[in-house]
Amino acid sequence: MLRGAIVGVGNIAVHGHAPAWRGRADVTIVAATDARPGQRAALEAQLPGARWYPTVEALLAEATLDFVDVCTPPSSHAPLIRAALEHGLHVLCEKPLVHSLDDLAALRALAGRAGRVLHTVHNWHHAPIVRRTAELVREGAVGGVTRVVWHTLRTRPAVAVGEDAGNWRVDPQIAGGGVLADHGWHVFYLLPRWVGETPRSVSARLETRRYTRWPVEDTATVRVGFERATAEILLTWAADERRNWAEVAGTAGTLELRDDTLVLRRNGQGGEHRWPCPPALSGGGYHPGWFGAVADEFVAEVTGAAPRGANLEEASLCVALEHGARASSRAGGRGVTLAGVPT
């Protein structure tokens, strides 16, 4: 039985992580902490057996643990991960893992020296429509992938706990950026699996189209270059509807992801094949079932049932892509070669 603790008892922890942990026979959440004392009631409602600690420092010093599950805003990820690894604990962390290449390098090295797992929540791999897309691509349904288009349309950022005091997602000191930081990470870890290659370059333009009072971008247009494919990405909080749409085009056909319906059209053949794949990608951010599959992967790495490192490589690529996209936007959209990414 692995003993874990939740750090950050916000919406993601309460509605996404806690229900999944509660249903496992091989893990028990024994402790939790949050900088907001009022979140203790939410913890007790979801995990009544978990002990509340007033600070992270007290939790790490006093609780007997195997791992921590970090569900805090992004600016706190690096110091929390570092503290947990230094205490000899495995770490599962919400995305984005970190924004800085320097933080990434330091934490990867620390996890290696400590012999501990550092794993990011890449839960969209387990969305039914994404999983089915990956299966069909592997089976050769569209041939070799040559182009991916992805649209994430939102009318505003996701709601945060205690939003009366301000939504941390639009504070660059906490979130690390706007819509690119919030939504780009998901697309960045999905693309290489669909294309079957490691990205080589990225270009981007980050804009504020509607929410001019915010000091972060509300819209990002990104182009990712592979050896034999390209990906064109639109992410926005300034849309008039909430929707996800994507297309995976290959040498033999096209897959279209219509939020909760997958459509396959093969070149030279009439008609199309459809698969209903609820829930819709735009339906919300918690998805305990998707997180449950991430927890399976994390536990397998911790226990030695699966090799370590694949998820951390994915996360490292996401950091490199976001870093390159922001550098490109500052340079007027000029393409940036990705250096030092895994091949």
TAGIJO-V656294 format. One record per residue. N is the residue number from 1. OMEGA is omega in whole degrees, 0 to 359 (NA if undefined). NEAR is the number of other C-alpha atoms within 8 Angstrom. D_LAST is the distance of its C-alpha to the last C-alpha in Angstrom with 1 decimal. Layout:
[[N/OMEGA/NEAR/D_LAST] [N/OMEGA/NEAR/D_LAST]]
This chain:
[[1/176/6/35.8] [2/180/9/33.2] [3/184/12/34.8] [4/176/14/33.1] [5/176/12/34.1] [6/176/14/33.4] [7/183/13/33.1] [8/185/12/34.1] [9/177/17/36.5] [10/184/11/35.9] [11/181/10/35.6] [12/180/11/32.2] [13/185/12/33.3] [14/188/13/36.7] [15/183/11/35.9] [16/186/13/32.4] [17/185/13/31.7] [18/179/11/35.2] [19/180/11/36.2] [20/179/12/33.1] [21/184/12/33.7] [22/182/9/37.4] [23/184/6/36.9] [24/177/8/35.1] [25/185/6/36.9] [26/181/6/34.3] [27/171/10/34.0] [28/176/12/36.7] [29/187/14/36.4] [30/185/10/39.0] [31/176/13/38.7] [32/176/16/37.7] [33/176/15/38.2] [34/179/14/38.2] [35/180/7/39.5] [36/182/5/41.9] [37/181/7/44.7] [38/180/6/45.6] [39/179/10/42.5] [40/180/11/44.0] [41/178/7/46.0] [42/177/10/42.9] [43/184/13/41.4] [44/178/10/44.7] [45/183/7/44.9] [46/184/9/41.5] [47/186/10/41.3] [48/180/7/44.9] [49/183/7/44.1] [50/179/11/41.7] [51/179/7/43.1] [52/174/8/42.9] [53/184/11/42.1] [54/181/10/43.1] [55/174/9/40.1] [56/182/10/36.6] [57/179/6/38.0] [58/180/10/40.8] [59/182/13/38.5] [60/182/9/36.2] [61/192/6/39.2] [62/185/6/41.3] [63/174/8/39.4] [64/191/5/38.2] [65/168/10/34.7] [66/183/9/31.5] [67/170/13/29.4] [68/177/14/29.7] [69/187/12/28.7] [70/182/14/28.3] [71/183/13/29.6] [72/175/11/30.6] [73/191/9/29.8] [74/184/12/26.6] [75/181/10/28.3] [76/187/9/29.3] [77/185/13/26.0] [78/180/11/24.9] [79/179/7/28.3] [80/178/9/28.9] [81/180/12/25.6] [82/181/10/26.4] [83/181/8/29.9] [84/178/14/29.1] [85/179/14/26.6] [86/174/9/29.3] [87/176/7/31.7] [88/184/8/29.5] [89/168/12/28.6] [90/184/13/25.6] [91/167/15/24.6] [92/187/14/24.0] [93/173/14/23.8] [94/176/11/24.3] [95/348/10/21.9] [96/182/11/21.0] [97/173/12/20.1] [98/176/13/20.6] [99/188/11/20.5] [100/175/8/20.1] [101/178/10/17.1] [102/177/6/19.7] [103/180/10/20.7] [104/182/12/17.3] [105/182/8/16.7] [106/182/8/20.2] [107/175/11/20.2] [108/180/9/17.0] [109/181/8/18.8] [110/178/11/22.0] [111/178/12/20.8] [112/180/8/19.5] [113/182/7/22.8] [114/183/9/24.8] [115/184/6/23.1] [116/180/13/23.0] [117/171/13/21.0] [118/193/11/19.8] [119/180/10/19.3] [120/182/13/19.4] [121/176/10/21.6] [122/191/9/19.5] [123/182/10/22.7] [124/171/9/22.3] [125/188/9/20.1] [126/170/10/23.6] [127/184/11/25.7] [128/183/9/27.5] [129/178/13/26.7] [130/179/10/22.9] [131/180/10/22.9] [132/176/8/24.9] [133/180/11/22.8] [134/179/10/19.7] [135/182/8/22.0] [136/177/10/23.3] [137/179/12/20.0] [138/181/7/19.0] [139/178/6/22.5] [140/184/8/22.1] [141/180/10/24.8] [142/184/15/23.6] [143/177/10/21.8] [144/182/9/18.5] [145/181/15/17.8] [146/184/12/18.5] [147/174/11/19.6] [148/173/14/19.8] [149/182/10/22.6] [150/175/13/23.1] [151/169/11/26.4] [152/183/11/27.3] [153/177/14/31.0] [154/178/13/33.0] [155/180/11/36.4] [156/176/6/35.7] [157/176/9/33.5] [158/180/5/33.7] [159/176/6/36.8] [160/175/10/36.6] [161/180/6/39.0] [162/186/7/41.8] [163/177/8/41.1] [164/180/5/44.6] [165/180/5/43.3] [166/180/6/40.5] [167/183/11/37.1] [168/182/9/34.4] [169/179/13/31.9] [170/175/12/33.5] [171/185/14/33.8] [172/179/11/31.0] [173/180/7/31.8] [174/186/11/31.1] [175/183/15/28.6] [176/182/11/26.6] [177/183/14/27.1] [178/188/14/28.4] [179/178/16/27.2] [180/179/13/23.6] [181/186/12/23.4] [182/187/11/25.3] [183/183/10/23.8] [184/182/11/20.6] [185/181/13/18.7] [186/183/9/19.5] [187/183/9/18.3] [188/179/11/15.0] [189/177/13/14.1] [190/188/10/15.7] [191/184/10/14.2] [192/179/11/10.7] [193/180/9/12.7] [194/183/11/15.3] [195/182/10/13.3] [196/180/6/10.9] [197/173/8/8.0] [198/178/8/5.9] [199/179/11/8.7] [200/183/10/9.4] [201/178/11/12.9] [202/171/17/15.6] [203/185/15/19.4] [204/169/15/22.1] [205/179/12/25.8] [206/187/11/27.2] [207/168/8/30.9] [208/186/10/33.9] [209/185/8/35.8] [210/189/6/38.2] [211/187/8/38.1] [212/180/7/39.0] [213/182/4/40.4] [214/180/8/36.9] [215/179/8/35.0] [216/179/11/31.6] [217/172/13/30.2] [218/180/15/31.5] [219/177/15/29.4] [220/170/15/25.9] [221/189/11/24.8] [222/174/12/21.0] [223/180/11/19.1] [224/181/12/15.3] [225/173/11/14.0] [226/179/11/11.4] [227/185/7/11.7] [228/183/6/14.4] [229/173/11/15.5] [230/175/11/16.8] [231/180/12/17.8] [232/191/12/21.1] [233/171/11/22.0] [234/177/12/25.5] [235/180/14/26.3] [236/168/13/29.9] [237/187/12/32.6] [238/180/13/35.1] [239/177/9/35.5] [240/178/6/38.8] [241/176/7/37.4] [242/185/9/34.9] [243/168/11/32.6] [244/178/13/29.0] [245/178/11/28.2] [246/177/11/25.1] [247/176/11/24.5] [248/183/13/21.8] [249/180/12/22.8] [250/183/12/21.8] [251/184/9/23.3] [252/182/10/25.8] [253/184/13/26.7] [254/171/13/26.2] [255/178/13/25.9] [256/179/11/27.7] [257/181/13/27.5] [258/177/10/30.9] [259/178/12/30.7] [260/179/12/32.0] [261/179/12/32.3] [262/183/15/29.7] [263/177/12/30.9] [264/173/11/29.6] [265/180/12/30.9] [266/180/12/30.3] [267/176/7/30.8] [268/180/4/34.3] [269/177/6/35.5] [270/177/6/37.9] [271/182/5/37.7] [272/176/8/35.0] [273/182/7/33.9] [274/173/8/33.9] [275/171/7/32.9] [276/184/7/34.3] [277/178/10/31.7] [278/3/8/33.4] [279/179/8/33.1] [280/177/8/32.1] [281/181/10/28.9] [282/189/8/31.3] [283/181/6/33.7] [284/189/6/32.9] [285/190/5/30.4] [286/171/9/31.6] [287/179/9/31.0] [288/178/11/31.7] [289/177/7/30.7] [290/179/12/27.2] [291/179/13/27.1] [292/178/11/28.6] [293/174/10/25.6] [294/179/12/23.4] [295/175/9/26.0] [296/182/8/25.7] [297/180/9/21.9] [298/180/11/22.7] [299/179/8/25.7] [300/177/10/23.9] [301/182/12/21.4] [302/185/10/24.4] [303/181/7/26.6] [304/178/8/24.1] [305/178/7/24.4] [306/178/8/20.7] [307/179/7/17.7] [308/166/8/16.7] [309/184/7/13.6] [310/180/7/12.0] [311/179/9/14.1] [312/175/10/13.5] [313/176/9/9.7] [314/181/9/11.0] [315/179/12/13.6] [316/177/10/11.6] [317/178/12/9.9] [318/178/11/13.5] [319/181/14/14.9] [320/180/11/12.8] [321/178/11/13.9] [322/178/13/17.4] [323/180/11/17.7] [324/180/13/16.7] [325/179/14/19.1] [326/177/10/21.9] [327/179/9/21.5] [328/181/16/21.6] [329/178/13/24.7] [330/180/7/26.4] [331/177/7/25.9] [332/179/7/27.5] [333/179/10/24.6] [334/179/9/22.9] [335/180/9/19.3] [336/176/11/16.9] [337/179/8/13.6] [338/181/12/10.9] [339/173/4/10.5] [340/178/4/8.8] [341/179/8/6.4] [342/181/6/3.8] [343/NA/3/0.0]]
